[in-house]
């Protein structure tokens, strides 16, 4: 009897322990499940100021969303595209990516290689964007990306200097050539152009003169060899007549140093060139988009400053979508970013800035001019092809230093451009 009682007691104790262990395991598992956080990665390019406010914004987001950990991946723009190429090839991209407009169509030519954001509209307020903004990222009916803002090449002039020379602000290319005649004795350029501005100005000139676009609406290359020759000849004229400094020697500090009386750049870059000059007391104003006197077409375009896309096979689409919504529509992020990525495309972000009286300055004024202009068309993403831009600049440099003749150089560039735009 005693043996039976002991055996029963042992079995009872064992059962209690088993239940206790099982209950403890269940509690531990539930506790572990409760503490598990979803990781979402976000990649972007930028310098110190952009990195700082972006990191502050991500920290604030995590403080309000305790179940999410955001892994930032950022670097300077130089070399960023090469890194993106490697990541796409190896499928190691971040969940959310900042992309250049042309990269979006390079990586997803048929709209199948990014998450369709229409499917995540429950978490992303797409109504904050107008139809034009959404069209930038729509490929074959799939919304691959949303823009951070809108951009165009804009001409900024130091009116103080133009007034001192007794000159009116330029309205066309001839006005810039005439200004160069007056300023060149002091080794001052009427306007200085970034590489992208020099390239797109040359594209604009050819379209203004011929009425022919470099690329059709479907992205097909339409230039003749004579068009390419005209494009190169125009830029050589701008260089030889001292209208602009060679783009490969562009110096962002020249405007404040009065070595140039103007600068042509993206709207989103205006602060780098214009604000330092304004601090010296110069009156920096926004000029017209230059044209040929007998222009038959505008030749000027607008495009997204950059776009945000979500990885197609992200493991956490809902969390990625919520973070993306915060990046483009969130009030806290909007206030931290200000116009660091251009004037926001999101109406929600604009309203947040307007409520704090933060919609001001040279960038905002340039954006208003762009928004109110009826002459700007939507840029084909292929027009920004980096390889074609580099070819144009290197060919122009060879011509400028007498290492090539324009006939052979233009034919060679024409053939390379045809190949690049296939």
N, C-alpha and C positions, 0 to 999 in steps of 0.2 A: 504493500500500500504506500509506504513511505517513498519507495523508488518511483512509483507511478506519479505521486504528487510532485516529486522533484523534477521528473521528466516533464510534467505538464507546466510546471512553473518555468522551466527552462524554455519550453516552446513558446509560452506566453511572453516571456521576456524578449525572446528572439523576434517574435512577431511585432512587439512594441518597438524594438530597435529598428526593425525593417521599415515599419510605418514611419517612424521618426526620421530615418535616413531618407526615405522616399519623399516625405513631406519637406524635409530640408532641401533636398535636391530640387524639388519643384519650386520652392521659394527662391532658391539660388538662381534657377533658370529664369524665373520671372524677373528677378532683380537684374540679371544680366541682360535680358531682353529690354528692360526699361532703360538701361544705361547705354545701350548700343546707339551710336550716332551715325548718321548717313554722311558720307564724304562726297562733296561736290568740288570739282576742280574748275578753275577759271584762269585762262591765259590772256594776256594783253601785252602790248608794248608801250613804253613811255619813259620819260626822264624822271628825275627825282620828285618833282612836284606832283606829277600824275600818279606815280607809284604811291606817294604818301597819302593822298586823299583817297585813292582806291583802297588801300589797306585799311584806312580808318573806316571807310564805308563797310567793308567786309567784316571788320571787327564788330561794328554796331549791329550788323545783320545777325551775326552769330549770337550776340547778347540777347537778341529778341527771338532767336530760333535755336533753343538749346539742344535740339535733336539733330542739328546740322553742323558739320565741320567743313569749312571752305578751305581748300588748298590752293593758294595763289601761285601762279606761274608767270613771271614777267621778266622782260629783258628790254634792252634798247632796240630801236627799230632796225638798226644795221644788223643784218644776219638773221632777222626774225623770220623772213620768208623761207630761208634755207632750212631753218629749224622746223618750220611748219611742214615743209615738203617731207622731211624725214619722219615726222610724227604721223603724217597721213599714210605714208608708205608702210609704217610699222604698226598702225592703228593704236597709237599711244597719245592721241590728242586729248586735250582737256575736255570736260563735259560741256563747258561754255567757252567759246572762242571769240576773240576780237579779230576780225578779218578786214583786209583791204577789199574794196568793192570788186576789183578784178579777180582777186583770189577766189571769191565765192563762186564765180562762174567757171574758174579753172578747176576747182576741186569738185564741183557739182554741176557739170554742163547740162545734165538732163533733169536736175532737181531731185535726184534720188540719193544723194550722198550726205545729206543733213536731215535732222529731224524736221518733219513738217510741223511748224509751229501752230498751224491751224488746229491740229489735234490736241494742242495744249492750251487752247484759248480759255479753258476753265481757270487756268492759273496765270495767264498773261493777258493783261488788259490791252488787247489789240485795237480797241476803239479809240485809244489815245493817239493813234497814228492816222494821218490822212491817206487817201488812196495812192497818191504819188509816192509817199514814203514806203508803203507796203509793196508797191510795184517794184522797187529796187531789189527786194529780196525774193520776189516770186519768180520761180522758174518752172515752166510747164504746170502751172496751177498749184504748185507746192510752195508754201511760204518757208523758205530756207533760212531767212534771217530778217532782223529788223535793224534799221539804221540808228546810229547815235545822234546824227545831225545831218545837215546838208551843206555841201561845199561847192565853191566855184573859184576859179582864178579871178582875183580882184586886184585892181591897180590902186595903190595908196600913194598920195603925193604930199610932199612937204610944201604946203601953200606959202609958208613964210619965205622959203627960198625962191619959189616961182615969182612971188611978188617982188622980191629984191632984184630979180633979173628983168622985171617988167613984162613977164610972160603970163598969159592966161593958162589955165589948166588944160592939158591935152584932151582932145576929143577923138582924134584919129591918129593913124600912124604918121601922117605928114606933119602933124603938130609936134610929135615927139622928135622927128628928124630936124625940124626947125629949132626946137629947144636945144638940141645937141649942138647946133651951130653956134648958139649963144653961150652955152655953158662949157664947151670943150676947152676954151682958153684957160679956164680954172681947173681943168681935169675933173670936172663934175659930170656925172651921167644923169640924164633926165629920169631914168628909171633903171632899176636893177632887177634881174629876173632869176628866180630859182631855175634849176634844170627842168622841172615839170612845167613851169610857167613859160620858159623859152620854147619848149616842144609844143605845148598847146597853143601858144601864140602863133607859131608857124603853121600849125594845122588850121587855126582860125583864119589866117590870112589867105591860105589857098582856097578855103571854102567861100570866103568873102569875094574873091576875085573870079572864081570859076563856077560857084554855086554847087560844086560837087563835094560831098562828104567823103572822108577817108573810108568810113565803114557804113554799109547799109544797115537798115533796121535789124536785119538778121545777122549782122556781124561780118558780112563779106567785104573783102578789101576791094575798093573801087577806084583807087588812084591809078593814074597812068604814070609812066616814067617821067613825063613832063611835069606832072603835078609834084612829084618828089623833088625834081630839080627846082621848081618854083619855091617849094618849102625851104630847101637849103639856101637858095639865093636870097630869100627874104631875110633869114636869120643872119647871113653874112653881111647884108646891107646894114642891119641893126648894129652889128659889131663894128664894121668898118667905119660907119658914120658916128661912132661913139654914142649911140642912143642908149646902149646897155653894155655893161661889163660882161665878159664871157661867163657863162653860167658855171663853168668848172672852177671859176675863181670867186664865186659868190661868197660874200661876207655879210653875215647877219647884222654886223655892227656898223655897216657903211652909212645907213640912214641917219643914225644919231651922230655920226662923225661928219655929216654933210659932204661925204664923198659921192653920194647919190642924192637926187632930189625926189626919188620915189622908189617903190618896190612893188613887184608883182608876185603874189603868192596866194596860197589857199586862204580862205577866210579864217579857218581854224588856227593858222599860224601867225595871224596878224599881231598878236600880243608880243611875239618874240622880236619883231622888227619895229613895230609902231610905238608901243608903250614906252620903251626907253627914250625914243626921240621926243615923245610928248612930255616926258618928265623934264626935258631940257627946255621946255616952253615952246617947242615948235608946233605949228598948227597943221596936224596931219589930217587930210581929208580923203574921201573916197572918190575916185575918178570914174569916168565912163569906161565901158568895155570898148577898147579901141577898134576902129574899123577902117577899111579902105574907103576913100572918098566916093567911089562909085560901087559901093558894096552891093552884091546881089543876094547875100545871105549873111546871117549874124555870125556864125562860126563858133559861138561860145556855148559852153555846156555847164550843167550842174550835175552833181553826183553825191552819193552818201559820203560823209566824212569817214566813217568806218561802219561796219555792221557787226552784230552779235548773232552767232549761230550756236545750235546745240548739236552735239555729237549724235549721229544717227543711232548708234547702238549703246547709248549711255545706259548704265544700270539703274539710274535714278532720274527718270524723265520728269516726274512731278517736282522733285526737289530742285532740279536744274531749272525748270520753268519758273518756279517761285523766285529763285535767285535772279534769273534773267529779268523778271518783272521788276524786282527791286532795283536792278542796275539801270533800267531805262525809265521806270515810272515812279520809283520810290522817292518820297519827299526828302528823306534824310540824305540819300545818295545825291539827289539833285542839288541840294544845298552845299554839300561838300564839293561836288564836281564843278558847280557853276557853269561856266562856258569853257571848261578845260578840254572838252572834245567838240568844241563848236557850240552854237546855239542848239539846244536839244530839239530833236524831232518830235518827242513825246509832248502832247498837250498837257499831260499831268505834270511833267517836269517843268514845263514853261510856266504853268500856273504857280508852282511852288516858288520859282525864282521871281516872278512878277510880284507875288505877295510880299516878298522881302526886298523889293526894289533893287533886284540884282540884274535886271535886263538893261544894261547900259554899256557904253564903251564902243571902241572902234569895231570890234567883232560883231556886236549886235547891230550896229548901223549898216555894216556890210551885208549882214544877213537879211536885213530889211530891204536893202536895195535889190538883192538877189530875189527875195520872195515877191517883190512887186514888179519885177522885170518880166516882160512877155517875150523877150528875145532869146532867153536861155532854154535850150532843149535838154532832155535827159541824155546823159552821156552813155554811149555803149561801153560796157565794162572792158571790152577788149582794147579800147582806145588808150587805156592806161598801161598797156603791156610793158613791163619793165625792160624786157629785152629789146623792144623796138625803141623805147626811150633811150636806152644806153647806146644803141646803134646810131641814132640821130645825133646824140651829143658827141660821140667819138668821131663820126664823119665830119661834123661841123668843126671840131677841133683840128682835124687834119687839114681841112680847107683853110681855116684861119691862119695856120702856121705854114701854109704853102707846101704841105706834104702830099697833096692830092689836087687834081683838076676836077672841076665841078661836073664835067660830062661823064667821066668814068665813075666818079664818086656817087653821083645821083643814080646811075644805072645799077651800080653795085648795091646801093641802099634799097632801091626799088625791088630788086630780086630777093633780097633778104627779108624785106617787109612782106612780100607776097608769101614767102615760105613761113614766116612767123604767124601770119593771120589765117593760115589754112585750118 
